[in-house]
Amino acid sequence: MKAKRVAPLVQRYKNNPILTRDDVPYPVGTVHNAGVVKHNDRYIMLFRSHTHNGRSIIGKAESRDGFSFEVHPEPFLTPATGGVFSEYEAFGVEDLRITPIEGEYLLTYSAYSRHGVRIALARTRDFESVERVSLITQADLRNVVIFPQKFDGRYVRLDRPHSEITPWSIWISYSPDLVHWGDSRMVLKPVPYHWDEMKVGPGAPPFRTDAGWMHIYHGVFQTMAGAVYRLGVALHDLDDPAKILGVSDQWILQPEDPWEVSGYVPNVVFTCGAVPEDDGTVKIYWGGADTVMCAGTARIDDLVQLCLTAPRQPL
């Protein structure tokens, strides 16, 4: 008797990829790893692209339905040309995340230079103008996502030191002012011979559910043919985000479609953005093979139950 096929947790959008370099009105080689948020009933996507010199910039696209995006004629964020940011963004700006909080949007992105990678913080209210705030980490550290509310008067973020020391684990840090961060500790680490055994890192900024803060993260497994990037989920306590209520033992998305398996970096699905909807679903956005942007949907309750009923140890 043939076994019944189980429906995937994440339903891929039927017209993936939703954005490619051919949709961009200026010369780029890739479109990937985009932060996405709903602003004034429109979806705003801030996507990374490689320019033809190999360095990265951030473009902007808008959509009414969250799937069909139109790219603005000019990039949204390019490496700074003056001040302290210019030294640390000289090699490119990458993998931007968007957190709505207190009437504005916080933007965290990787700044690359001869000094390595560190995280820069900017803010915007309208996605028309952007203000750089601070470089909020030293090198080498990347993949910072900020929670969309304060806890006991402090901002909270998840980050990932760009290092094999811990190794490649997710930490939590706190700040009174978005500039000075501390009280850091590890909250999630890779599991040996597991789908995320090589490294884990923050993905999309966490969003609130009735059961806890849902965090979609990325995990990496090293194979004989190279690394494979997949997506997993962790549920953080509503009042104490350093407390993880459950981490799914299985991934929710892996590279399968041709544009995820083959491209600039093969076998990669990598998320920087997820938008929860009023109907109990979440739109998840991911870069496929560091080349194109893709989207899909999942039921939030299914992701919560995966964390609570089939967990693995976070540490």
N, C-alpha and C positions, 0 to 999 in steps of 0.2 A: 504494500500500500504506500502510495507516495505521500511524503510528509507535507503538511500544509505550510505554505510560505507565510511567515510572520511579517506584517506590514512594518516598514521602517519607522523609527521614531520621528525622524525628520523627513518630511515630504519635500523633495526637491521641486522647485518651480519648473513647470513644463517647458518654459522657453529659456532656460539657462543656456549660456551665460547671459546675465542681464546687462552687462557692460563690458566692452572690449576696447582696445586701442582705436578701433575704427570709429567708435562713437565720440572720440575726443577731437575737438577742432584745432588742436595744436599738436606738434609732433611728439609722440611718446612711443615707447616700446612695449609697455605693459599697463594694465589697470588692475589693482588688487588691494587687499588688506585695508578696507574702508571702515571708518566709523560712520554710524548711521543713527539718526534721531528724528523724531517727529517735532516739527516746529510750525506753528500756525496752520495745522492741518495738512502740511506738506512734509514729505520725507526729504531730509537733507543728507546727502552722502558726501563725505570727505575722503577721497580715495588716493592711494599712493600710485605714482607712476614713475617708471624709469625714463629719464630723458635719454637722448641718443648719445650722451657722453657717459651714460651708465649710472648717473647719480639720481636721487629721488626727489620729487616734489609732491605737493598735495593739490589735487584738483577738487572741484565741487560740482555736484549734480543734484537735481531736484526731481521729485516725482509726486504724483497725486495718489497713486495706488501702492507705492512701495516696491514696484517691480519694473515699471517703464520709466527710465531716468533720462533726463536731458542734461547734457554737460554744459556748464558755463564757458564762455569763450576764452576766459583767462584763468590761469591757476589761482587757487585760493591762498596757498602758502608756499613760498619758496625760501631757500636759505637766506638768512639775514645778511645784509651787506655792510652793516655798521654796528658798533657797540660790541658788548661781550658776546652776544649771541652769534655774531658772524664768525668768531673763532671756532665755536663749538658746533656750528651747523654747516661748516664749509663743505663737507662731503655729502650732505643731503639731509632731508627731513622725511621720516618714515612712520608708517603704522599708527596713525592718529586715532585716538579714542575720544568720544564725546560724552560728557556727564552733565545733565541738566540739574542745576541746584540753585535755589534762592534767586530765581529770575534771570539767571544767566547760564551760559554753557562753558564748562571747563574743558579745555583741549589739552591732552597729554600726547606727546609724540617723541619718537627717538631722534636725537640729534647726533649725527655722525661727523667725526673729524679725525685729524691725525692723532688726537688724544683718546680715540675709542668712541664708545657710545654712552650717552647719558640722556636723561629725560628732561625735556623742556615743558613748561606749562604756559599756556596762553588762555585767553578768555574772549568770548564774544556774546553779544545779546541778539544779534540779528543776522549773523553769517554774511554780513556785508563788510564790516570792519573787524579786525582782530588785533588784540593787544597782547604782546608777549609780557609775561609776568616774571618768571624766574626759571633758572636751571635748578631743578629740585632734587637731583641726585649727582653724585660723583660718577666717574667712569670706574668700572664698566657695569652698567645696569640698564635694563630695558624692560618694556612691557609693563607699564604702570596704568592701572585703572582706579578711578576714584568712585567711592560710593556716592549715590545721589542724595544723601542727607548727612547731617552731622550727628555725632554720638557724644553725649556729654560735652557739647560745645566744641568738639574737635572734628576736623575732616579726617577721613580714613581712606587709605588706599591699599591695594594689593600690588606687589611688585615682584620682580624676579631678577636677582643679581645675575649678571652675564658671566657666570663663573662655574667651574666644576667643583668648587670647594664644598658646597653643601649637600649634594650637587644639584644645580639647576632647579631650585625649588621656589615655591611661592611664599612670600613673606607678607606680613601686614605692618603698616606704619601709620603714625598719627601726627596731626599738625594743628596748631591753633590758628594759623594764618596762611596756609597753603605754601609758604616759603620754607619754614623750618620744620623738619620731620624727624621723628624719633620713636622711642618705645617699640622698636622693631623686633619681631620674632617670626620664626617660620611657622606656617600653618598647614602647608601641603607639600609633600615631597613625592618623587617617583617611587614606584614599587618594582623590585627586581623581577625580571622576566614577565613583564606586564606590558600592556599596550602603550603605557606612558613611562617605561622604565628609563629612558635616556634623559628626558627632561620634561618639566611641566612649566607653564607660564600663563599669566592672566590673559583672558581673551577679550570678551565684551564686558563693559562695565556691568556690575551686578544690578539686577532689577528686583523689586519687592514682590513677593507672593504672600499669601496668607500663612504659609508654613515657614517662610524664611527668605533670605536673600539668595536668589538663583544666580549662580556664576557659571557661565560657559567658558571653559578653559581649553587650552590646547596641550596635547601630550605627544611625545615623540618616541618612536621605537626604531632602533637601528637594525637594519637587515643587511644581508650580503650584497644587496643591490643599492643600498643607501638608506637614508632616513625616511620614515613615513610619518606625516603629521596628521593627527586625528583630533576630534573634539570630544570632550567629556563634560560632565556637570558636577558641581558641588553646591551644597545648600548650607548657608551661613545663618547663624542665629539672628533674629530680628533686632535684639537689643545689644548683643555682644558679637560683632562680626568676626572676632578672632576665634569664636567657637564654631566649629564645623559640625553640623548635625548629620551629614552624610555625604559621601563621595561615591558616585556610581562606579561599580566594579567594571562596567563595560563602556565602550565608547558609544556616542550617539551619531557620529558621522565619520566616514573615512573616504579617502579618494577612490572614486569608482568611475565617474564619467570621464570621457577622453580628455577634456580640458582640465581635469584635476590630476589625472595620472601622468599626462605629458605636458611639458611647457618649460618655462624658464627655470623653475625648480620642480622636478617631477614629484608626484605622490604627496601633494600638499593640499589640505583644506585648513584655512587659517582665518579665524574670526576676530574682528575688532568691533563688531556692532550687533546688537539684537534689540528689537523693538517689541515690547509686550503690547497686546491689543485687548480691547474691551471684551472680545468674544472668548477669552480664555486661551488664545493661541499666542505664540511669539514668532515674529519674523526674524530669522537668523540670516546673517550675511557673511559670506566667506570668500576669500581669495582662492582661486583654483590654480595650483601650480605656479603661484606668483605671476600669473599672466592675465587672468580675467576675473571678473566679479560674478558671484553666484548668489542665489537666495533660496530659502526654503522655509517651511513652517513646521511647528511642533505644538502639541498641546502642553501647556504649562503643567497641568496636573500629572501628565505622564512623566515629565522630567523630574518633578518633585518625588513621585513614587519610586522612580528609579534610584534616587539618592537614598530613600528611607528603607526600601525593601530589599535592595541588592547592593549593599555598600561594601566598600573596602576601607581599611584604616587610612586616615589622612597622613599620619606620620609613622 
